[in-house]
Amino acid sequence: MTALTLSTAGAATLRADALVVGVAKGPKGPVVAAGAEAVDKAYDGKLAAVLDAVGASGAEGEVTKLPAPAGLKVPVVLAVGLGTVPEKDESFDEEVLRRAAGAAARALHGAKKAAFALPLEDASAVTAVAEGALLGAYTFTAYQGGDTKTSKNADKNGGPKQPLGEIALLGAKPRDKEHKAAAERATVVATQVNIARDLVNTPPNDLTPEAFAAVASATAKENGVKVQVLDEKALIKGGYGGIMGVGKGSENPPRLVKLSYTHPKAEKTLAFVGKGITYDSGGISLKPAGHNETMKCDMAGAAAVFAAVVSAARLGLQVNVTGWLALAENMPSGTATKPGDVLRMYSGKTVEVLNTDAEGRLVLGDALTRASEENPDAIVDVATLTGAMMVALGNRTFAIMSNDDAFRTSVHEIAEEVGESSWPMPLPAELRKSIDSPTADIANMGERMGGGLVAGIFLKEFVGEGITWAHLDIAGPAFHEGAPFGYTPKGGTGAAVRTLVRLAERTATGDLG
């Protein structure tokens, strides 16, 4: 993990491999942002003119590298775009700072140390820049290091490029309690987001349900989180027909992991439930060619839940948080569930399986019922659940559904606050009839139009009566296949972790909507 320090050193005196400054888009060209005054002075007050001369505009995410002048103790000045100059008396948006810091950190992979002289007006800005830089510095190199001399991901010695080693935030105050707390929080959250990314990026031959459970158990215990793992024997004995129905076609049996963080002064309890399909072939309803290659990401919901519970523990939040990881591998075989089979869920409800590729809702159904038995104040499930929601909202926005409009609004506001794009979606009552079954209590498929909403309606059937619940469908933003941007890498993104953590923080302080 990249190290983070708050530095009182001046931009002109700190030794590093690079110095990061902000540049905004002004009406007459680039404008140097606050925090870079000493750097501008080293350029004889002409930094903006130099940037303009080389084609920099200050647009968001734009990265421009310049040779440093003699007055600085760094070889490179990296100017990162912050977008349009804010109106008078306004500051740069926190998400703008977060993305800019991330873009700069990505551009500095392989460097040992970089100083960031971006605008830091308050503790919130410290959090944003620190978080963005730590997330942008992320790299996944666990499976690299062989013959990489010709790889674009290789360093000059042929090995995989390493993340930026150290980030020094200039202008932050290490003795200021708020600044120090902001940096510590950013480090905790970014670390756990990056761990979630690692899990999503791990090949499915190495991250089986058993292996995922082992990783979660070890990390949780290290952070004072209690762990209970139900193996296939316990799942069969307990009547978890949904989880077993999905996992029985694989040689790697399923698991249900319970993570419990408690605080002695907590007055509220949250339950997070994560879909953990470590590989999704579609089962007997096999996915078509071209749709299998990224299906290692189908456990991103469980990864997010795991990371959020550990974050709550490390931050010492005054709230009880329970995480449920519903882990299974969905494979076709002679023992696999078939279309037309009927499963008896943990709740006792029977489900006719019309499509084995609608498996996430089956494992979540069992986990939601189990989580409901403990009567938490709210349940939030997180899942890469439907392609339909990607059609509706694209690749960067996750959907929020809920049985409580006010709670849905709160979760949406929290997600937007931490920089995670989301959108509230309805649960239309008229779609419920489409999952009626002539054979069982309910079917796992319904109308094709509005399929993401139908999936939410299915999940609602397994939430305990009177319990506030929200469903996050992160199918779009959980795995990024395009070019990296801001602090978002290619591959696993750690989607929803920051939303869950902020929800836990708000619940702990009683400041929830």
KENUTI-128917 format. One record per residue (C-alpha): residue number from 1; x, y, z; residue in one letter. Coordinates in nm, 3 decimals. Layout:
// residues N
   i      xx      yy      zz aa
 NUM       X       Y       Z  A
...
END
This chain:
// residues 513
   i      xx      yy      zz aa
   1   0.000   0.000   0.000  M
   2   0.125   0.347  -0.087  T
   3   0.236   0.547   0.218  A
   4   0.068   0.878   0.297  L
   5   0.221   1.165   0.496  T
   6   0.112   1.517   0.580  L
   7   0.403   1.751   0.520  S
   8   0.477   2.101   0.642  T
   9   0.767   2.128   0.397  A
  10   0.751   2.394   0.130  G
  11   0.702   2.298  -0.232  A
  12   1.037   2.451  -0.318  A
  13   1.233   2.257  -0.056  T
  14   1.084   1.906  -0.052  L
  15   1.283   1.637  -0.230  R
  16   1.074   1.397  -0.437  A
  17   1.051   1.237  -0.780  D
  18   0.769   1.469  -0.882  A
  19   0.566   1.764  -0.760  L
  20   0.194   1.767  -0.839  V
  21   0.010   2.096  -0.883  V
  22  -0.342   2.184  -0.989  G
  23  -0.433   2.385  -1.295  V
  24  -0.783   2.512  -1.370  A
  25  -0.956   2.614  -1.689  K
  26  -0.993   2.993  -1.696  G
  27  -1.171   3.216  -1.949  P
  28  -0.838   3.316  -2.106  K
  29  -0.641   2.997  -2.058  G
  30  -0.500   2.780  -1.777  P
  31  -0.493   2.920  -1.424  V
  32  -0.262   2.785  -1.154  V
  33  -0.461   2.662  -0.854  A
  34  -0.401   2.740  -0.489  A
  35  -0.123   2.538  -0.328  G
  36   0.119   2.589  -0.617  A
  37   0.230   2.944  -0.536  E
  38   0.591   2.845  -0.464  A
  39   0.604   2.639  -0.780  V
  40   0.471   2.927  -0.988  D
  41   0.735   3.151  -0.831  K
  42   1.006   2.907  -0.938  A
  43   0.882   2.955  -1.295  Y
  44   0.912   3.332  -1.245  D
  45   0.533   3.356  -1.222  G
  46   0.493   3.208  -1.570  K
  47   0.375   2.854  -1.494  L
  48   0.032   2.919  -1.648  A
  49   0.197   3.060  -1.961  A
  50   0.428   2.759  -1.990  V
  51   0.134   2.521  -1.955  L
  52  -0.061   2.717  -2.216  D
  53   0.238   2.700  -2.451  A
  54   0.252   2.321  -2.435  V
  55  -0.122   2.285  -2.493  G
  56  -0.253   2.232  -2.141  A
  57  -0.602   2.370  -2.081  S
  58  -0.682   2.275  -1.721  G
  59  -0.960   2.038  -1.825  A
  60  -1.056   1.778  -1.563  E
  61  -0.819   1.482  -1.556  G
  62  -0.568   1.634  -1.798  E
  63  -0.209   1.550  -1.700  V
  64   0.089   1.753  -1.819  T
  65   0.450   1.685  -1.721  K
  66   0.709   1.965  -1.725  L
  67   1.079   1.970  -1.643  P
  68   1.123   2.146  -1.311  A
  69   1.315   2.475  -1.296  P
  70   1.633   2.516  -1.093  A
  71   1.450   2.653  -0.790  G
  72   1.281   2.322  -0.710  L
  73   1.430   2.004  -0.566  K
  74   1.230   1.775  -0.794  V
  75   1.302   1.679  -1.157  P
  76   0.940   1.689  -1.274  V
  77   0.636   1.910  -1.217  V
  78   0.308   1.734  -1.297  L
  79   0.012   1.963  -1.357  A
  80  -0.329   1.798  -1.328  V
  81  -0.648   1.956  -1.456  G
  82  -0.921   2.061  -1.213  L
  83  -1.175   2.184  -1.465  G
  84  -1.341   2.526  -1.469  T
  85  -1.225   2.781  -1.214  V
  86  -1.487   2.795  -0.932  P
  87  -1.709   3.097  -0.890  E
  88  -1.601   3.359  -0.638  K
  89  -1.612   3.235  -0.276  D
  90  -1.655   2.875  -0.396  E
  91  -1.409   2.587  -0.373  S
  92  -1.324   2.300  -0.601  F
  93  -1.569   2.013  -0.565  D
  94  -1.432   1.728  -0.354  E
  95  -1.488   1.474  -0.631  E
  96  -1.292   1.696  -0.871  V
  97  -1.000   1.696  -0.625  L
  98  -1.035   1.322  -0.571  R
  99  -1.023   1.246  -0.943  R
 100  -0.738   1.487  -1.007  A
 101  -0.526   1.335  -0.732  A
 102  -0.606   0.990  -0.869  G
 103  -0.506   1.085  -1.223  A
 104  -0.178   1.227  -1.096  A
 105  -0.099   0.918  -0.889  A
 106  -0.172   0.690  -1.186  R
 107   0.067   0.893  -1.401  A
 108   0.340   0.841  -1.142  L
 109   0.336   0.461  -1.121  H
 110   0.691   0.345  -1.060  G
 111   0.798   0.662  -0.877  A
 112   0.918   0.637  -0.517  K
 113   0.780   0.964  -0.384  K
 114   0.562   1.249  -0.502  A
 115   0.456   1.571  -0.333  A
 116   0.099   1.690  -0.392  F
 117   0.047   2.066  -0.378  A
 118  -0.325   2.072  -0.458  L
 119  -0.584   2.306  -0.300  P
 120  -0.646   2.199   0.062  L
 121  -0.887   2.448   0.211  E
 122  -1.018   2.222   0.487  D
 123  -1.021   1.868   0.626  A
 124  -1.273   1.754   0.366  S
 125  -1.032   1.853   0.091  A
 126  -0.754   1.663   0.270  V
 127  -0.974   1.353   0.272  T
 128  -1.058   1.391  -0.097  A
 129  -0.701   1.441  -0.218  V
 130  -0.559   1.170   0.008  A
 131  -0.829   0.921  -0.090  E
 132  -0.800   0.999  -0.460  G
 133  -0.423   0.970  -0.461  A
 134  -0.424   0.640  -0.271  L
 135  -0.691   0.495  -0.499  L
 136  -0.517   0.622  -0.810  G
 137  -0.188   0.469  -0.702  A
 138  -0.342   0.121  -0.707  Y
 139  -0.191  -0.147  -0.928  T
 140  -0.260  -0.521  -0.945  F
 141   0.065  -0.705  -1.014  T
 142   0.020  -1.031  -0.825  A
 143   0.028  -1.235  -1.146  Y
 144   0.300  -1.040  -1.325  Q
 145   0.676  -1.067  -1.301  G
 146   0.766  -1.332  -1.555  G
 147   0.884  -1.234  -1.902  D
 148   0.757  -0.876  -1.900  T
 149   1.040  -0.703  -2.085  K
 150   0.815  -0.626  -2.379  T
 151   0.506  -0.546  -2.173  S
 152   0.373  -0.193  -2.156  K
 153   0.315  -0.263  -1.786  N
 154   0.683  -0.337  -1.726  A
 155   0.934  -0.102  -1.568  D
 156   1.281  -0.039  -1.708  K
 157   1.414  -0.354  -1.539  N
 158   1.148  -0.577  -1.691  G
 159   0.945  -0.620  -1.374  G
 160   0.584  -0.503  -1.328  P
 161   0.534  -0.134  -1.258  K
 162   0.483  -0.073  -0.889  Q
 163   0.245   0.183  -0.739  P
 164   0.368   0.524  -0.635  L
 165   0.563   0.456  -0.315  G
 166   0.487   0.762  -0.102  E
 167   0.248   1.055  -0.120  I
 168   0.329   1.374   0.071  A
 169   0.039   1.617   0.102  L
 170   0.174   1.972   0.113  L
 171  -0.040   2.225   0.291  G
 172  -0.198   1.967   0.519  A
 173  -0.121   2.010   0.887  K
 174   0.006   1.696   1.064  P
 175  -0.063   1.849   1.408  R
 176  -0.416   1.957   1.322  D
 177  -0.656   1.700   1.468  K
 178  -0.905   1.734   1.182  E
 179  -0.639   1.704   0.912  H
 180  -0.478   1.408   1.084  K
 181  -0.813   1.233   1.126  A
 182  -0.899   1.304   0.761  A
 183  -0.575   1.145   0.643  A
 184  -0.619   0.843   0.869  E
 185  -0.975   0.787   0.750  R
 186  -0.871   0.818   0.385  A
 187  -0.595   0.564   0.440  T
 188  -0.830   0.312   0.602  V
 189  -1.101   0.345   0.338  V
 190  -0.866   0.348   0.040  A
 191  -0.680   0.046   0.175  T
 192  -1.003  -0.152   0.200  Q
 193  -1.127  -0.038  -0.142  V
 194  -0.798  -0.158  -0.288  N
 195  -0.832  -0.492  -0.109  I
 196  -1.178  -0.528  -0.261  A
 197  -1.022  -0.450  -0.600  R
 198  -0.760  -0.719  -0.542  D
 199  -1.031  -0.975  -0.469  L
 200  -1.226  -0.884  -0.782  V
 201  -0.911  -0.901  -0.995  N
 202  -0.798  -1.237  -0.857  T
 203  -0.846  -1.518  -1.114  P
 204  -1.136  -1.750  -1.030  P
 205  -0.910  -2.057  -1.019  N
 206  -0.750  -1.903  -0.711  D
 207  -1.052  -1.729  -0.557  L
 208  -1.295  -2.012  -0.498  T
 209  -1.570  -1.976  -0.236  P
 210  -1.350  -2.158   0.015  E
 211  -1.050  -1.937  -0.064  A
 212  -1.257  -1.618  -0.040  F
 213  -1.393  -1.732   0.297  A
 214  -1.038  -1.801   0.417  A
 215  -0.915  -1.454   0.313  V
 216  -1.216  -1.286   0.475  A
 217  -1.173  -1.488   0.795  S
 218  -0.804  -1.410   0.834  A
 219  -0.836  -1.038   0.764  T
 220  -1.147  -0.998   0.978  A
 221  -0.990  -1.166   1.278  K
 222  -0.684  -0.941   1.248  E
 223  -0.916  -0.643   1.282  N
 224  -1.127  -0.764   1.573  G
 225  -1.420  -0.880   1.361  V
 226  -1.588  -1.207   1.457  K
 227  -1.625  -1.465   1.181  V
 228  -1.855  -1.760   1.126  Q
 229  -1.824  -1.973   0.811  V
 230  -2.094  -2.218   0.705  L
 231  -1.953  -2.487   0.475  D
 232  -2.158  -2.706   0.242  E
 233  -2.251  -2.951   0.518  K
 234  -2.378  -2.672   0.742  A
 235  -2.562  -2.512   0.450  L
 236  -2.741  -2.836   0.367  I
 237  -2.827  -2.897   0.731  K
 238  -2.949  -2.538   0.772  G
 239  -3.173  -2.554   0.467  G
 240  -2.997  -2.293   0.255  Y
 241  -3.148  -2.418  -0.070  G
 242  -3.071  -2.106  -0.270  G
 243  -2.697  -2.104  -0.201  I
 244  -2.665  -2.481  -0.235  M
 245  -2.878  -2.481  -0.551  G
 246  -2.641  -2.240  -0.721  V
 247  -2.322  -2.401  -0.595  G
 248  -2.396  -2.770  -0.636  K
 249  -2.282  -2.782  -1.000  G
 250  -1.925  -2.691  -0.904  S
 251  -1.641  -2.895  -0.758  E
 252  -1.576  -2.591  -0.536  N
 253  -1.859  -2.596  -0.280  P
 254  -2.033  -2.280  -0.156  P
 255  -1.991  -2.090   0.168  R
 256  -2.189  -1.840   0.373  L
 257  -1.964  -1.611   0.577  V
 258  -2.090  -1.397   0.862  K
 259  -1.870  -1.105   0.974  L
 260  -1.966  -0.928   1.297  S
 261  -1.827  -0.596   1.417  Y
 262  -1.976  -0.466   1.741  T
 263  -1.919  -0.149   1.939  H
 264  -2.001  -0.142   2.312  P
 265  -2.180   0.194   2.281  K
 266  -2.362   0.123   1.956  A
 267  -2.734   0.197   1.941  E
 268  -2.794   0.089   1.582  K
 269  -2.715  -0.221   1.377  T
 270  -2.662  -0.243   1.003  L
 271  -2.652  -0.562   0.799  A
 272  -2.467  -0.568   0.467  F
 273  -2.530  -0.861   0.233  V
 274  -2.303  -0.930  -0.064  G
 275  -2.342  -1.146  -0.372  K
 276  -2.028  -1.355  -0.398  G
 277  -2.039  -1.561  -0.717  I
 278  -1.668  -1.625  -0.756  T
 279  -1.723  -1.730  -1.116  Y
 280  -2.045  -1.720  -1.314  D
 281  -2.064  -1.940  -1.623  S
 282  -2.442  -1.907  -1.623  G
 283  -2.475  -2.269  -1.517  G
 284  -2.688  -2.489  -1.742  I
 285  -2.826  -2.165  -1.893  S
 286  -2.473  -2.106  -2.021  L
 287  -2.367  -1.753  -2.105  K
 288  -2.301  -1.689  -2.475  P
 289  -1.948  -1.645  -2.611  A
 290  -1.800  -1.309  -2.519  G
 291  -1.985  -1.285  -2.189  H
 292  -1.768  -1.512  -1.974  N
 293  -1.432  -1.340  -1.972  E
 294  -1.501  -1.093  -1.690  T
 295  -1.723  -1.314  -1.477  M
 296  -1.463  -1.334  -1.203  K
 297  -1.611  -0.996  -1.102  C
 298  -1.945  -1.147  -1.002  D
 299  -1.832  -1.151  -0.639  M
 300  -1.776  -0.774  -0.627  A
 301  -2.075  -0.724  -0.399  G
 302  -1.932  -0.961  -0.139  A
 303  -1.592  -0.793  -0.173  A
 304  -1.753  -0.455  -0.106  A
 305  -1.936  -0.585   0.202  V
 306  -1.620  -0.746   0.337  F
 307  -1.420  -0.425   0.287  A
 308  -1.691  -0.209   0.446  A
 309  -1.716  -0.421   0.761  V
 310  -1.338  -0.418   0.808  V
 311  -1.336  -0.042   0.749  S
 312  -1.600   0.009   1.018  A
 313  -1.390  -0.194   1.259  A
 314  -1.067  -0.012   1.181  R
 315  -1.239   0.326   1.213  L
 316  -1.397   0.220   1.543  G
 317  -1.741   0.339   1.437  L
 318  -2.007   0.348   1.708  Q
 319  -2.243   0.117   1.521  V
 320  -2.281  -0.259   1.494  N
 321  -2.217  -0.387   1.142  V
 322  -2.279  -0.741   1.025  T
 323  -2.164  -0.860   0.685  G
 324  -2.300  -1.162   0.501  W
 325  -2.096  -1.303   0.212  L
 326  -2.302  -1.544   0.001  A
 327  -2.028  -1.732  -0.187  L
 328  -2.076  -1.985  -0.466  A
 329  -1.939  -2.083  -0.805  E
 330  -2.205  -2.119  -1.076  N
 331  -2.099  -2.401  -1.308  M
 332  -2.270  -2.648  -1.547  P
 333  -2.232  -3.017  -1.468  S
 334  -2.427  -3.334  -1.412  G
 335  -2.509  -3.218  -1.060  T
 336  -2.602  -2.858  -1.148  A
 337  -2.945  -2.709  -1.093  T
 338  -3.151  -2.726  -1.414  K
 339  -3.410  -2.487  -1.558  P
 340  -3.739  -2.613  -1.421  G
 341  -3.598  -2.731  -1.090  D
 342  -3.760  -2.607  -0.770  V
 343  -3.545  -2.498  -0.476  L
 344  -3.661  -2.462  -0.118  R
 345  -3.501  -2.148   0.018  M
 346  -3.381  -2.088   0.373  Y
 347  -3.703  -1.893   0.437  S
 348  -3.909  -2.199   0.341  G
 349  -4.034  -2.031   0.024  K
 350  -4.001  -2.241  -0.292  T
 351  -3.849  -2.098  -0.610  V
 352  -3.888  -2.235  -0.963  E
 353  -3.558  -2.180  -1.142  V
 354  -3.640  -2.073  -1.497  L
 355  -3.289  -1.955  -1.574  N
 356  -2.979  -2.070  -1.389  T
 357  -2.799  -1.751  -1.493  D
 358  -3.031  -1.559  -1.259  A
 359  -2.837  -1.712  -0.971  E
 360  -2.733  -1.406  -0.771  G
 361  -3.084  -1.346  -0.645  R
 362  -3.097  -1.706  -0.520  L
 363  -2.789  -1.680  -0.298  V
 364  -2.895  -1.333  -0.184  L
 365  -3.244  -1.458  -0.098  G
 366  -3.102  -1.700   0.156  D
 367  -2.860  -1.445   0.298  A
 368  -3.127  -1.173   0.325  L
 369  -3.356  -1.405   0.519  T
 370  -3.074  -1.504   0.752  R
 371  -2.972  -1.140   0.804  A
 372  -3.335  -1.048   0.875  S
 373  -3.351  -1.299   1.163  E
 374  -3.123  -1.071   1.364  E
 375  -3.364  -0.779   1.315  N
 376  -3.112  -0.509   1.219  P
 377  -3.218  -0.147   1.184  D
 378  -3.148  -0.167   0.810  A
 379  -3.021  -0.412   0.551  I
 380  -2.830  -0.315   0.238  V
 381  -2.745  -0.578  -0.021  D
 382  -2.482  -0.520  -0.288  V
 383  -2.467  -0.723  -0.608  A
 384  -2.352  -0.732  -0.967  T
 385  -2.704  -0.851  -1.031  L
 386  -2.839  -0.767  -1.376  T
 387  -2.726  -0.673  -1.723  G
 388  -3.059  -0.495  -1.750  A
 389  -2.940  -0.230  -1.505  M
 390  -2.630  -0.171  -1.717  M
 391  -2.859  -0.111  -2.015  V
 392  -3.057   0.137  -1.804  A
 393  -2.775   0.326  -1.631  L
 394  -2.455   0.249  -1.819  G
 395  -2.119   0.133  -1.688  N
 396  -2.048   0.394  -1.421  R
 397  -2.372   0.429  -1.225  T
 398  -2.526   0.182  -0.984  F
 399  -2.896   0.151  -0.908  A
 400  -3.059   0.190  -0.568  I
 401  -3.392   0.021  -0.490  M
 402  -3.559   0.013  -0.152  S
 403  -3.876  -0.066   0.039  N
 404  -3.845   0.278   0.203  D
 405  -3.833   0.591  -0.014  D
 406  -3.663   0.803   0.252  A
 407  -3.391   0.544   0.306  F
 408  -3.338   0.513  -0.070  R
 409  -3.296   0.890  -0.089  T
 410  -3.046   0.888   0.198  S
 411  -2.837   0.615   0.040  V
 412  -2.840   0.802  -0.292  H
 413  -2.728   1.126  -0.128  E
 414  -2.452   0.943   0.059  I
 415  -2.326   0.777  -0.258  A
 416  -2.313   1.109  -0.442  E
 417  -2.137   1.269  -0.144  E
 418  -1.851   1.020  -0.153  V
 419  -1.819   1.037  -0.531  G
 420  -1.997   0.717  -0.633  E
 421  -2.244   0.772  -0.916  S
 422  -2.585   0.621  -0.836  S
 423  -2.950   0.659  -0.922  W
 424  -3.271   0.573  -0.731  P
 425  -3.493   0.321  -0.909  M
 426  -3.853   0.208  -0.836  P
 427  -4.000  -0.131  -0.748  L
 428  -4.323  -0.118  -0.953  P
 429  -4.595  -0.330  -0.793  A
 430  -4.730  -0.441  -1.130  E
 431  -4.408  -0.630  -1.208  L
 432  -4.457  -0.863  -0.909  R
 433  -4.709  -1.076  -1.095  K
 434  -4.449  -1.162  -1.360  S
 435  -4.256  -1.377  -1.111  I
 436  -4.559  -1.587  -1.016  D
 437  -4.500  -1.957  -1.077  S
 438  -4.761  -2.226  -1.150  P
 439  -4.535  -2.479  -0.976  T
 440  -4.366  -2.301  -0.686  A
 441  -4.424  -2.000  -0.460  D
 442  -4.223  -1.777  -0.690  I
 443  -4.005  -1.793  -1.002  A
 444  -3.654  -1.653  -1.034  N
 445  -3.734  -1.479  -1.364  M
 446  -4.009  -1.244  -1.475  G
 447  -4.067  -0.980  -1.739  E
 448  -3.768  -0.901  -1.957  R
 449  -3.852  -0.533  -1.977  M
 450  -3.755  -0.383  -1.646  G
 451  -3.553  -0.694  -1.562  G
 452  -3.333  -0.511  -1.312  G
 453  -3.643  -0.396  -1.124  L
 454  -3.791  -0.747  -1.133  V
 455  -3.471  -0.873  -0.966  A
 456  -3.517  -0.616  -0.691  G
 457  -3.878  -0.720  -0.644  I
 458  -3.762  -1.082  -0.611  F
 459  -3.512  -0.987  -0.338  L
 460  -3.775  -0.789  -0.150  K
 461  -3.965  -1.117  -0.098  E
 462  -3.685  -1.236   0.134  F
 463  -3.649  -0.929   0.354  V
 464  -3.803  -0.963   0.698  G
 465  -4.128  -0.781   0.764  E
 466  -4.082  -0.428   0.896  G
 467  -3.708  -0.412   0.818  I
 468  -3.577  -0.120   0.616  T
 469  -3.386  -0.248   0.314  W
 470  -3.200  -0.119   0.010  A
 471  -3.057  -0.304  -0.290  H
 472  -2.755  -0.174  -0.481  L
 473  -2.714  -0.320  -0.829  D
 474  -2.348  -0.247  -0.908  I
 475  -2.330  -0.453  -1.229  A
 476  -2.208  -0.153  -1.429  G
 477  -1.940   0.015  -1.216  P
 478  -1.799  -0.293  -1.038  A
 479  -1.559  -0.382  -1.320  F
 480  -1.409  -0.128  -1.558  H
 481  -1.303  -0.263  -1.896  E
 482  -1.202   0.066  -2.058  G
 483  -0.902   0.293  -2.010  A
 484  -0.837   0.410  -1.651  P
 485  -0.967   0.753  -1.553  F
 486  -0.934   0.962  -1.240  G
 487  -0.878   0.720  -0.954  Y
 488  -1.060   0.436  -1.134  T
 489  -0.830   0.161  -1.265  P
 490  -0.889  -0.097  -1.532  K
 491  -1.050  -0.406  -1.376  G
 492  -1.203  -0.421  -1.029  G
 493  -1.306  -0.082  -0.891  T
 494  -1.421  -0.147  -0.534  G
 495  -1.762   0.000  -0.616  A
 496  -1.998   0.069  -0.322  A
 497  -1.736   0.032  -0.047  V
 498  -1.722   0.407   0.019  R
 499  -2.100   0.434   0.015  T
 500  -2.139   0.157   0.273  L
 501  -1.869   0.307   0.497  V
 502  -2.028   0.652   0.490  R
 503  -2.369   0.497   0.560  L
 504  -2.217   0.328   0.867  A
 505  -2.060   0.657   0.977  E
 506  -2.389   0.843   0.938  R
 507  -2.575   0.572   1.128  T
 508  -2.317   0.584   1.408  A
 509  -2.360   0.958   1.456  T
 510  -2.739   0.955   1.412  G
 511  -2.706   1.181   1.108  D
 512  -2.897   0.970   0.856  L
 513  -3.148   1.167   0.651  G
END
